[in-house]
Amino acid sequence: MARRLRPVELDFATSAPVRLVFTAEVAAPPSAVHRSLAVELGSMPAWFAAVSSATPTADGAGRTVRLRGGIVFHETIMADEPDTRYAYRIDETNAPGVSAMLEDWTLSPAGPGTRVRWTMAVDGPGPCLFAMRLARPGVGKSFRDAMRSLDRRLTPARNPSPGTGR
């Protein structure tokens, strides 16, 4: 059963008791990365393996995201700044222990590509926060894998260099 979480604002990304922050660089420009996060929501399962479905709700002001394994998030979009930021608050979830949660994606140019920073901000009772800290390596791997997959999806195939035999 989904539980209602405590509503938080964007500043929760910097003040939450547990903040998991990950960064990666992709070759695609910020506009393409933002489009994949905020506009082409249905494509998310194709590049983020942890996600089984993602659909817009509330005329685009919200989302429902389902993870493999059965966790469901009902979210409200908190910031949608083309090419720079996409953030959402989790309003309801069936994830145990969580009392407040916000995810914040920031995009910045990195040469012709994009530096992606993903912050997962969480509050809950002690055991939940402990579990989130323990989950950091796995969540980080999931993020890095997703960024590699998104990069392959958004970056056109490169021709092999002459003389490589490929």
C-alpha positions in Angstrom: 0.0 0.0 0.0 1.2 3.5 -0.8 1.8 5.8 2.1 1.8 9.6 1.9 5.1 11.1 2.6 5.9 14.5 4.2 6.0 17.2 1.6 9.4 18.8 1.1 10.7 21.7 -1.0 13.7 21.9 -3.3 16.0 22.9 -0.5 15.6 19.3 0.9 18.2 18.3 -1.7 20.8 20.1 0.4 19.3 19.5 3.9 18.1 15.9 4.0 19.6 13.6 6.7 20.7 11.3 3.9 21.8 12.6 0.5 23.1 10.2 -2.1 24.9 12.2 -4.8 26.3 10.8 -8.0 27.9 12.4 -11.0 28.7 11.1 -14.5 29.5 12.6 -17.9 27.8 11.7 -21.1 28.6 12.8 -24.7 25.1 14.0 -25.4 24.3 17.7 -24.9 22.2 18.9 -21.9 19.1 19.5 -24.2 19.1 15.7 -25.1 19.6 14.6 -21.5 16.9 16.9 -20.2 14.5 15.6 -22.9 15.1 12.0 -21.8 14.5 12.9 -18.2 11.5 15.3 -18.5 9.8 14.9 -21.8 10.3 11.3 -23.1 9.4 9.8 -19.8 8.2 6.6 -21.3 11.8 5.9 -22.6 13.2 5.7 -19.1 13.0 1.9 -18.7 15.0 1.6 -21.9 18.0 3.3 -20.3 17.5 3.0 -16.5 17.3 -0.7 -15.8 15.9 -0.2 -12.3 12.8 1.4 -13.8 10.0 -0.8 -15.2 7.7 2.0 -16.1 7.4 5.8 -16.0 4.3 7.7 -16.9 3.3 11.4 -16.6 0.3 12.3 -14.4 -1.6 15.4 -13.5 -1.3 16.8 -17.1 2.5 16.6 -16.8 2.8 18.1 -13.3 3.5 14.6 -11.8 4.8 11.2 -12.6 4.2 7.6 -11.5 7.4 5.6 -11.6 7.6 1.8 -11.0 10.8 0.1 -10.1 11.6 -3.5 -10.8 10.9 -5.4 -7.6 7.5 -3.6 -7.0 8.4 -0.2 -5.5 6.1 2.6 -6.8 6.6 6.3 -6.6 3.8 8.9 -7.1 5.7 12.2 -7.7 5.2 15.9 -8.1 7.6 17.8 -10.5 9.3 20.5 -8.4 11.6 22.0 -11.0 11.8 21.6 -14.8 14.4 24.0 -16.1 15.3 23.0 -19.7 18.9 21.9 -20.1 19.8 22.5 -16.4 17.6 20.9 -13.8 14.8 18.4 -13.3 13.6 17.6 -9.7 10.6 15.9 -8.2 9.3 15.1 -4.8 7.9 11.7 -3.9 4.4 12.2 -2.5 3.4 8.5 -2.0 5.3 5.3 -2.1 5.1 1.7 -0.9 8.9 1.8 -0.1 9.2 0.9 3.6 10.5 3.4 6.1 10.8 6.5 4.0 9.1 9.6 5.4 10.3 12.2 2.9 12.1 12.0 -0.4 13.2 14.2 -3.3 15.4 13.6 -6.3 17.2 16.4 -8.1 19.0 16.0 -11.5 21.2 18.9 -12.4 22.8 19.2 -15.9 25.8 21.3 -16.8 27.9 21.5 -20.0 31.0 19.4 -20.1 32.7 20.2 -23.4 30.2 19.1 -26.1 28.5 16.8 -23.6 26.8 16.9 -20.2 27.8 16.5 -16.6 24.9 14.9 -14.8 24.5 15.1 -11.1 21.7 13.1 -9.4 20.9 13.7 -5.8 18.6 11.4 -3.9 17.5 13.1 -0.7 15.8 11.0 2.0 14.4 11.2 5.5 13.0 8.5 7.7 13.6 6.7 11.0 17.1 5.5 11.9 16.9 2.1 10.3 15.7 3.5 7.0 18.5 6.1 6.9 21.0 3.3 7.8 19.7 1.2 5.0 19.9 4.1 2.5 23.6 4.6 3.5 24.3 0.9 3.0 22.5 1.1 -0.4 24.8 3.9 -1.7 27.2 1.5 -3.7 24.3 -0.3 -5.4 22.4 2.9 -6.2 25.6 4.4 -7.5 26.2 1.4 -9.8 22.6 1.6 -11.0 23.1 5.3 -11.8 26.5 4.8 -13.6 25.0 1.9 -15.7 22.0 4.1 -16.5 24.2 7.0 -17.6 26.2 4.6 -19.9 23.0 3.3 -21.4 21.6 6.8 -21.8 24.8 7.9 -23.5 24.7 5.0 -26.0 21.0 5.8 -26.7 21.6 9.5 -27.3 25.0 9.5 -29.0 25.0 8.5 -32.6 27.2 5.6 -33.5 30.8 6.8 -34.2 32.6 5.6 -37.3 35.7 3.6 -36.5 39.0 5.3 -36.8 40.9 4.5 -40.1 43.2 1.6 -39.7 41.5 0.1 -36.6 40.2 -2.9 -38.5 36.7 -2.5 -37.1 
